[in-house]
Amino acid sequence: QVQLVESGGGLVQPGGSLRPSCAGSGNIFRIYGMGWYRQTPGKQRELVASISTGGSTNYADSVKGRFTISRDNAKSTVYLEMNSLKPEDTGVYYCNRAGSKPWDTWGRGTQVTVSS
């Protein structure tokens, strides 16, 4: 079973940038579409960005134009370039499979806090 480890979150002022990453174990990582999900208190986990095995990307309207997802299959790693951050981007960010049912096991996520 794949294991996912997210890192790279932090505290940043509005307008700032972060680049979290997600490392996956096992060689199966490269054969799936992957995505970044955001969890905020009182809300369901939502998919904010996804990338197919071929590199096609999709974004939630709330982050379009500000976030960029990318992947390095050789390193089994997915990145999320986050620019022009807003307070409403605050949450715990997780990576998991996208385009098909997410794996049952989630990583611990990485906290992103946007505040002045």
N, C-alpha and C positions, 0 to 999 in steps of 0.2 A: 504494500500500500504506500502511495506517495506521501511524503512528509513535506510540509510547507513551512518556511520560516521567513517571516516578514521583518524588515528592519528599516531604519532611516527616517522614521517620523520625528516629530519634535514640536517645539513651541516656536512660532514665528509670528511676526507682526503682519497685519493686513497689507497686501501687496507683495509680500515676500514669496520665497520659493523653497520647495523641498523636493527631494528625489528618493522616495522609498524604493526598496527593492524586495524581491521575493525569490528565495532560493528553493528549488524543489529537488527532492531526491529521486533517483531512479532514472532510467533511460526513457520511460514512457512519457515524460514531461513534454517532449518535443512533438508528440503526435496529437496533442489536444490544443484547442483554442483555450486561451487563458484570459482571466479578467481580474480587475480590482473591484472589490466591493467595499461599501462604506456602511458602518453601523453607528447610528446616533441614538441617544437615549429616547425611548418611547417610540421608536420607529423600526420598521423592518429593515433588515440588511438589503441594500440596493446595489445593483451593478452600475458602476460609474464609467468604466472603460473596459473594452475587450479587444483582443487581437487574435486573429485566426492563425492557423499553422502557416498560411501563406503570407501573413503580414498585414492583412486587411484589418482596419481598426474601426471601432464604433464608440461613441461617447454619449453619455446622458446629456440632455440639453443644458443642465446646470453647470457642466464643466467644459462643454465644447469650446474650443478656441483657447483654453487655458491649460488643460492637461494633455499630456501625450504619453501613450503607452507604447512600450517597445519590449522586445524579447531577445535574449541571446541563448539559442538552443544549445550551443556548445557548453554553456555554463549552467543550463537548466535554470535560468533566471529571467524574471520579468521585472521591468522597471515602470515607474510612474513619475514622469516629470510634471511637477505641479507648480504653475506660475500664477501670478496675480491672485494669490490666495485671499479668500474672504472668510469672515467669521463663520459663515454657514458651511464651510468646508470642514469644520471641526468634526472629528469622529475617529473611530478606530477603523483602520483600513486593513483589509484582508485580501489575499489572492486565492483564487481557486479556479477550477475549470469553468469555461464559459462556452456557450453554444451547445452545451449538453448539460445534463444534471450535474451540479457540483458534487465533488467527492464528499462523503459523509464527514470525514475528518478535516477540520479547519486548523490553521495555525493559530498562534496567540494574537496575531495582528500587530499593528504598529499605530500608536496614538499620534494623531495630528491635531494640534491645537493652534488656532489662529486667533490671536488676541493682542490688543495693544496694552 
